[in-house]
Amino acid sequence: MEPDFSKYNLEELQEIKEALDKDKYPEKYSRLLDAIAKHPSSPIQAKTQESDYALRSLFKEYCVFR
């Protein structure tokens, strides 16, 4: 049975990352890294949201379709 990483908070995910043998379980490790990156309180996710907002703002300012 595969763990549902979406049910863990970011601190728990980091603890799992430290404990998980990435050589023995490469697919599980990859899914874990994805879960960390997509976690709402992840710095990566926050940066992505900031970038998305900045791109939308630039698009609205400079791309006018007539």
MOPAC internal coordinates of N, CA, C and O (Angstrom, degrees):
PM7 1SCF
backbone

  N    0.0000 0     0.00 0     0.00 0    0    0    0
  C    1.4477 1     0.00 0     0.00 0    1    0    0
  C    1.5336 1   109.26 1     0.00 0    2    1    0
  O    1.2310 1   120.88 1   -48.98 1    3    2    1
  N    1.3215 1   115.92 1   131.02 1    3    2    1
  C    1.4655 1   122.13 1  -178.94 1    5    3    2
  C    1.5219 1   110.43 1   -87.58 1    6    5    3
  O    1.2310 1   120.27 1   -40.01 1    7    6    5
  N    1.3260 1   117.10 1   139.99 1    7    6    5
  C    1.4592 1   119.60 1   178.06 1    9    7    6
  C    1.5309 1   111.54 1   -71.52 1   10    9    7
  O    1.2310 1   120.77 1   -32.21 1   11   10    9
  N    1.3183 1   116.14 1   147.79 1   11   10    9
  C    1.4569 1   121.97 1   175.67 1   13   11   10
  C    1.5252 1   106.76 1   -95.42 1   14   13   11
  O    1.2310 1   120.62 1   -84.19 1   15   14   13
  N    1.3335 1   116.43 1    95.81 1   15   14   13
  C    1.4557 1   121.29 1  -174.67 1   17   15   14
  C    1.5259 1   112.81 1   -65.70 1   18   17   15
  O    1.2310 1   120.02 1   162.06 1   19   18   17
  N    1.3205 1   117.57 1   -17.94 1   19   18   17
  C    1.4669 1   119.96 1  -179.42 1   21   19   18
  C    1.5297 1   112.12 1   -68.96 1   22   21   19
  O    1.2310 1   120.17 1   165.16 1   23   22   21
  N    1.3083 1   117.29 1   -14.84 1   23   22   21
  C    1.4635 1   121.27 1  -178.29 1   25   23   22
  C    1.5292 1   113.12 1   -87.99 1   26   25   23
  O    1.2310 1   120.15 1   177.66 1   27   26   25
  N    1.3280 1   117.32 1    -2.34 1   27   26   25
  C    1.4623 1   121.47 1  -176.65 1   29   27   26
  C    1.5312 1   110.41 1  -103.42 1   30   29   27
  O    1.2310 1   121.07 1   -29.94 1   31   30   29
  N    1.3366 1   115.57 1   150.06 1   31   30   29
  C    1.4650 1   117.85 1   173.61 1   33   31   30
  C    1.5257 1   108.42 1   -81.51 1   34   33   31
  O    1.2310 1   121.00 1    -8.52 1   35   34   33
  N    1.3203 1   115.69 1   171.48 1   35   34   33
  C    1.4613 1   120.11 1  -174.11 1   37   35   34
  C    1.5259 1   112.18 1   -63.05 1   38   37   35
  O    1.2310 1   120.07 1   141.16 1   39   38   37
  N    1.3000 1   117.48 1   -38.84 1   39   38   37
  C    1.4713 1   120.75 1   178.82 1   41   39   38
  C    1.5276 1   110.82 1   -62.16 1   42   41   39
  O    1.2310 1   120.50 1   137.19 1   43   42   41
  N    1.3329 1   116.66 1   -42.81 1   43   42   41
  C    1.4652 1   120.58 1   178.52 1   45   43   42
  C    1.5248 1   111.00 1   -64.42 1   46   45   43
  O    1.2310 1   120.83 1   140.24 1   47   46   45
  N    1.3249 1   116.02 1   -39.76 1   47   46   45
  C    1.4676 1   119.48 1   178.69 1   49   47   46
  C    1.5262 1   110.82 1   -63.12 1   50   49   47
  O    1.2310 1   120.36 1   140.67 1   51   50   49
  N    1.3287 1   116.92 1   -39.33 1   51   50   49
  C    1.4624 1   120.46 1   178.34 1   53   51   50
  C    1.5323 1   110.70 1   -65.26 1   54   53   51
  O    1.2310 1   120.61 1   141.58 1   55   54   53
  N    1.3248 1   116.44 1   -38.42 1   55   54   53
  C    1.4693 1   120.31 1   177.74 1   57   55   54
  C    1.5284 1   110.86 1   -64.82 1   58   57   55
  O    1.2310 1   120.76 1   138.90 1   59   58   57
  N    1.3169 1   116.15 1   -41.10 1   59   58   57
  C    1.4653 1   120.61 1   177.97 1   61   59   58
  C    1.5278 1   109.48 1   -63.55 1   62   61   59
  O    1.2310 1   120.50 1   139.34 1   63   62   61
  N    1.3262 1   116.65 1   -40.66 1   63   62   61
  C    1.4596 1   121.14 1   179.66 1   65   63   62
  C    1.5285 1   111.25 1   -59.61 1   66   65   63
  O    1.2310 1   120.80 1   138.84 1   67   66   65
  N    1.3170 1   116.07 1   -41.16 1   67   66   65
  C    1.4620 1   119.92 1   179.31 1   69   67   66
  C    1.5313 1   112.11 1   -67.91 1   70   69   67
  O    1.2310 1   120.38 1   148.35 1   71   70   69
  N    1.3258 1   116.89 1   -31.65 1   71   70   69
  C    1.4642 1   120.94 1  -174.99 1   73   71   70
  C    1.5295 1   113.65 1   -90.74 1   74   73   71
  O    1.2310 1   120.11 1   155.07 1   75   74   73
  N    1.3172 1   117.40 1   -24.93 1   75   74   73
  C    1.4636 1   121.32 1  -173.66 1   77   75   74
  C    1.5306 1   111.16 1   -76.41 1   78   77   75
  O    1.2310 1   120.82 1   -47.98 1   79   78   77
  N    1.3150 1   116.04 1   132.02 1   79   78   77
  C    1.4720 1   122.27 1   177.94 1   81   79   78
  C    1.5330 1   107.86 1   -80.36 1   82   81   79
  O    1.2310 1   120.88 1   -77.50 1   83   82   81
  N    1.3459 1   115.92 1   102.50 1   83   82   81
  C    1.4658 1   120.03 1  -175.51 1   85   83   82
  C    1.5190 1   112.90 1   -68.86 1   86   85   83
  O    1.2310 1   119.93 1   156.72 1   87   86   85
  N    1.3320 1   117.74 1   -23.28 1   87   86   85
  C    1.4647 1   120.06 1   177.65 1   89   87   86
  C    1.5303 1   111.33 1   -77.22 1   90   89   87
  O    1.2310 1   120.93 1   144.85 1   91   90   89
  N    1.3060 1   115.83 1   -35.15 1   91   90   89
  C    1.4596 1   120.56 1  -179.14 1   93   91   90
  C    1.5362 1   111.63 1   -80.55 1   94   93   91
  O    1.2310 1   120.68 1   147.51 1   95   94   93
  N    1.3411 1   116.31 1   -32.49 1   95   94   93
  C    1.4660 1   121.65 1  -177.35 1   97   95   94
  C    1.5310 1   110.78 1  -128.57 1   98   97   95
  O    1.2310 1   119.58 1  -115.36 1   99   98   97
  N    1.3397 1   118.41 1    64.64 1   99   98   97
  C    1.4667 1   120.05 1  -175.14 1  101   99   98
  C    1.5349 1   114.23 1   -63.49 1  102  101   99
  O    1.2310 1   120.08 1   142.98 1  103  102  101
  N    1.3297 1   117.45 1   -37.02 1  103  102  101
  C    1.4661 1   119.74 1   179.95 1  105  103  102
  C    1.5328 1   111.06 1   -68.57 1  106  105  103
  O    1.2310 1   120.82 1   137.24 1  107  106  105
  N    1.3137 1   116.04 1   -42.76 1  107  106  105
  C    1.4581 1   120.54 1   178.73 1  109  107  106
  C    1.5350 1   110.37 1   -64.69 1  110  109  107
  O    1.2310 1   120.81 1   140.71 1  111  110  109
  N    1.3408 1   116.05 1   -39.29 1  111  110  109
  C    1.4629 1   121.08 1   179.05 1  113  111  110
  C    1.5352 1   110.20 1   -64.19 1  114  113  111
  O    1.2310 1   120.84 1   138.75 1  115  114  113
  N    1.3114 1   116.00 1   -41.25 1  115  114  113
  C    1.4601 1   120.60 1   178.41 1  117  115  114
  C    1.5301 1   111.18 1   -63.37 1  118  117  115
  O    1.2310 1   120.44 1   136.74 1  119  118  117
  N    1.3221 1   116.77 1   -43.26 1  119  118  117
  C    1.4724 1   120.58 1   177.40 1  121  119  118
  C    1.5290 1   110.72 1   -63.74 1  122  121  119
  O    1.2310 1   120.73 1   142.84 1  123  122  121
  N    1.3212 1   116.20 1   -37.16 1  123  122  121
  C    1.4570 1   120.88 1   177.95 1  125  123  122
  C    1.5257 1   110.65 1   -63.68 1  126  125  123
  O    1.2310 1   119.95 1   134.84 1  127  126  125
  N    1.3308 1   117.70 1   -45.16 1  127  126  125
  C    1.4609 1   121.09 1   178.50 1  129  127  126
  C    1.5278 1   111.18 1   -61.55 1  130  129  127
  O    1.2310 1   120.49 1   140.53 1  131  130  129
  N    1.3252 1   116.66 1   -39.47 1  131  130  129
  C    1.4631 1   120.30 1   176.13 1  133  131  130
  C    1.5279 1   110.98 1   -62.26 1  134  133  131
  O    1.2310 1   120.68 1   137.55 1  135  134  133
  N    1.3321 1   116.30 1   -42.45 1  135  134  133
  C    1.4600 1   121.00 1   179.57 1  137  135  134
  C    1.5258 1   111.20 1   -63.20 1  138  137  135
  O    1.2310 1   120.52 1   140.70 1  139  138  137
  N    1.3214 1   116.62 1   -39.30 1  139  138  137
  C    1.4636 1   120.56 1   178.48 1  141  139  138
  C    1.5259 1   109.84 1   -65.47 1  142  141  139
  O    1.2310 1   120.44 1   134.22 1  143  142  141
  N    1.3180 1   116.76 1   -45.78 1  143  142  141
  C    1.4637 1   120.65 1  -178.72 1  145  143  142
  C    1.5207 1   112.38 1   -63.81 1  146  145  143
  O    1.2310 1   120.30 1   145.93 1  147  146  145
  N    1.3277 1   117.03 1   -34.07 1  147  146  145
  C    1.4662 1   121.52 1  -176.80 1  149  147  146
  C    1.5219 1   113.66 1   -91.11 1  150  149  147
  O    1.2310 1   120.27 1   173.24 1  151  150  149
  N    1.3243 1   117.10 1    -6.76 1  151  150  149
  C    1.4607 1   120.37 1  -177.89 1  153  151  150
  C    1.5259 1   109.80 1   -62.83 1  154  153  151
  O    1.2310 1   119.92 1   -45.00 1  155  154  153
  N    1.3349 1   117.77 1   135.00 1  155  154  153
  C    1.4716 1   120.68 1  -177.06 1  157  155  154
  C    1.5277 1   115.05 1   -55.33 1  158  157  155
  O    1.2310 1   119.50 1   149.52 1  159  158  157
  N    1.3184 1   118.55 1   -30.48 1  159  158  157
  C    1.4652 1   119.84 1  -179.06 1  161  159  158
  C    1.5275 1   112.82 1   -98.11 1  162  161  159
  O    1.2310 1   120.77 1  -169.36 1  163  162  161
  N    1.3169 1   116.13 1    10.64 1  163  162  161
  C    1.4650 1   120.93 1   178.72 1  165  163  162
  C    1.5220 1   110.60 1   -74.97 1  166  165  163
  O    1.2310 1   119.87 1   -42.18 1  167  166  165
  N    1.3308 1   117.85 1   137.82 1  167  166  165
  C    1.4670 1   119.55 1   175.59 1  169  167  166
  C    1.5241 1   112.14 1   -58.30 1  170  169  167
  O    1.2310 1   120.48 1   146.86 1  171  170  169
  N    1.3103 1   116.68 1   -33.14 1  171  170  169
  C    1.4715 1   121.01 1   178.38 1  173  171  170
  C    1.5243 1   109.59 1   -64.31 1  174  173  171
  O    1.2310 1   120.71 1   135.01 1  175  174  173
  N    1.3367 1   116.25 1   -44.99 1  175  174  173
  C    1.4580 1   120.99 1   179.96 1  177  175  174
  C    1.5212 1   110.41 1   -64.82 1  178  177  175
  O    1.2310 1   120.22 1   138.08 1  179  178  177
  N    1.3137 1   117.19 1   -41.92 1  179  178  177
  C    1.4654 1   121.01 1   179.09 1  181  179  178
  C    1.5220 1   110.38 1   -61.64 1  182  181  179
  O    1.2310 1   120.29 1   137.12 1  183  182  181
  N    1.3273 1   117.05 1   -42.88 1  183  182  181
  C    1.4586 1   121.52 1   179.63 1  185  183  182
  C    1.5244 1   110.31 1   -65.05 1  186  185  183
  O    1.2310 1   120.31 1   140.40 1  187  186  185
  N    1.3236 1   117.02 1   -39.60 1  187  186  185
  C    1.4594 1   121.42 1   178.29 1  189  187  186
  C    1.5184 1   110.48 1   -62.63 1  190  189  187
  O    1.2310 1   120.40 1   136.53 1  191  190  189
  N    1.3232 1   116.85 1   -43.47 1  191  190  189
  C    1.4654 1   120.72 1   178.97 1  193  191  190
  C    1.5236 1   110.60 1   -63.49 1  194  193  191
  O    1.2310 1   120.07 1   139.41 1  195  194  193
  N    1.3353 1   117.47 1   -40.59 1  195  194  193
  C    1.4598 1   120.97 1   177.27 1  197  195  194
  C    1.5266 1   110.43 1   -62.62 1  198  197  195
  O    1.2310 1   120.34 1   136.64 1  199  198  197
  N    1.3253 1   116.96 1   -43.36 1  199  198  197
  C    1.4598 1   121.50 1   179.78 1  201  199  198
  C    1.5247 1   111.03 1   -64.49 1  202  201  199
  O    1.2310 1   120.40 1   137.64 1  203  202  201
  N    1.3181 1   116.85 1   -42.36 1  203  202  201
  C    1.4634 1   120.74 1   178.16 1  205  203  202
  C    1.5236 1   110.63 1   -60.56 1  206  205  203
  O    1.2310 1   120.75 1   135.96 1  207  206  205
  N    1.3248 1   116.18 1   -44.04 1  207  206  205
  C    1.4598 1   120.76 1   179.59 1  209  207  206
  C    1.5310 1   110.28 1   -62.86 1  210  209  207
  O    1.2310 1   120.40 1   135.56 1  211  210  209
  N    1.3218 1   116.84 1   -44.44 1  211  210  209
  C    1.4671 1   121.18 1  -179.87 1  213  211  210
  C    1.5243 1   110.62 1   -62.49 1  214  213  211
  O    1.2310 1   120.45 1   137.16 1  215  214  213
  N    1.3171 1   116.74 1   -42.84 1  215  214  213
  C    1.4677 1   119.79 1   179.10 1  217  215  214
  C    1.5213 1   111.65 1   -64.98 1  218  217  215
  O    1.2310 1   120.15 1   138.77 1  219  218  217
  N    1.3264 1   117.32 1   -41.23 1  219  218  217
  C    1.4631 1   120.56 1   177.78 1  221  219  218
  C    1.5282 1   110.42 1   -62.53 1  222  221  219
  O    1.2310 1   120.45 1   138.83 1  223  222  221
  N    1.3234 1   116.74 1   -41.17 1  223  222  221
  C    1.4637 1   120.81 1   179.62 1  225  223  222
  C    1.5250 1   110.83 1   -63.06 1  226  225  223
  O    1.2310 1   120.59 1   135.32 1  227  226  225
  N    1.3314 1   116.48 1   -44.68 1  227  226  225
  C    1.4606 1   120.24 1   178.15 1  229  227  226
  C    1.5200 1   111.44 1   -63.61 1  230  229  227
  O    1.2310 1   121.05 1   138.54 1  231  230  229
  N    1.3084 1   115.59 1   -41.46 1  231  230  229
  C    1.4617 1   119.94 1   179.43 1  233  231  230
  C    1.5237 1   110.42 1   -60.37 1  234  233  231
  O    1.2310 1   120.54 1   133.47 1  235  234  233
  N    1.3367 1   116.57 1   -46.53 1  235  234  233
  C    1.4586 1   120.43 1  -179.48 1  237  235  234
  C    1.5270 1   111.39 1   -64.01 1  238  237  235
  O    1.2310 1   120.65 1   144.49 1  239  238  237
  N    1.3221 1   116.36 1   -35.51 1  239  238  237
  C    1.4692 1   120.36 1  -177.06 1  241  239  238
  C    1.5187 1   112.30 1   -75.33 1  242  241  239
  O    1.2310 1   120.10 1   139.21 1  243  242  241
  N    1.3421 1   117.41 1   -40.79 1  243  242  241
  C    1.4572 1   120.03 1  -170.97 1  245  243  242
  C    1.5205 1   115.78 1  -107.95 1  246  245  243
  O    1.2310 1   119.24 1   167.09 1  247  246  245
  N    1.2870 1   119.06 1   -12.91 1  247  246  245
  C    1.4670 1   120.94 1  -177.16 1  249  247  246
  C    1.5134 1   109.91 1  -110.67 1  250  249  247
  O    1.2310 1   121.37 1   -81.85 1  251  250  249
  N    1.2964 1   114.98 1    98.15 1  251  250  249
  C    1.4581 1   121.19 1   179.65 1  253  251  250
  C    1.5153 1   107.41 1  -111.55 1  254  253  251
  O    1.2310 1   120.79 1   -59.86 1  255  254  253
  N    1.3039 1   116.09 1   120.14 1  255  254  253
  C    1.4600 1   121.20 1   178.53 1  257  255  254
  C    1.5206 1   108.94 1   -98.75 1  258  257  255
  O    1.2310 1   121.11 1   -54.41 1  259  258  257
  N    1.3123 1   115.48 1   125.59 1  259  258  257
  C    1.4768 1   120.13 1  -179.58 1  261  259  258
  C    1.4908 1   109.63 1  -125.82 1  262  261  259
  O    1.2310 1   120.10 1   180.00 1  263  262  261

